[in-house]
Each structure stands twice: as C-alpha cells, then as structure tokens.
C-alpha cells in the first residue's frame, strides 16, 4: 500500500478526555507518539493516571498480523497490527498466547483527530468497550 509522504497517523496526539469513554477514572494526561511507514508502526504512549502514576508503553511492529512485544503495559505483552487503509489500523492485544482485545485506530479526514476503539475479546472477562479520542498536536510541540 503506497502512502502519502505525510502519513495521517504520524505525529504527537493528546487525549481529549471530554470526547473519550475510557475506564474510570480517566487519566490526567495521555500523550501518544506515533511514527509509521507503509509497513511499520512505532508507538509510545505516556500516560499519567488520575493519582499521578506515570506509565510509558511502547511497541515497534510491522503491519503483518504477527505478534510484536509491548513494553510497559500492565494489560498486554504483545500486539499484532494490520494496516486496513491509509486512515485505519487494526490491532489485537495479547497476554501470553491469550487474545485480550481488538482495537481499531482511525484518523479523521482532516487529519486532526485520532479515535481508538478497544473491545474485550477475553471469554472469561466481564468484557469492556472503550473509545479514546486524541487531537493532533502541532509538529513543533
């Protein structure tokens, strides 16, 4: 898949808490740094919880549907990604060999909003579904 020189996912994104439906309580800060090519994604999330606890989650993966290690996440230790089209990426989060959730990340047509929808896939859990919305920060931020 050929992508434009300016991939819509590339950049730094900041949580829009009022537009999101994350688990309660929502984090006080969530910054998502994304670098992509037609074949790869490098993502780093910097999250500050409502209580001030800081977490950094990182993944470097290919869009080939294979598992790649995730560092810093208390929920998953691997992600598998596919690039559906220029503005949509799908992923599967796993802990051990168990699939815990599926996610889709979509960038708006104007390139200013990133929406990530995560749905539980674990058969033994009570299940969950969250929508997290980010706004793109200017490239000089």
Secondary structure, DSSP 8 states (H G I E B T S, - for coil): ----SS-TT-EEEEE-GGG---SSS--SEEEEEEEE-SSEEEEEEEEE-TT--EEEEEEEEESSS-EEEEES-SS-SEEEEEEEETTEEEEEEEETTEEEEEEEEEE-TTS-EEEEEEEE--TTS---EEEEEEEE--TT-
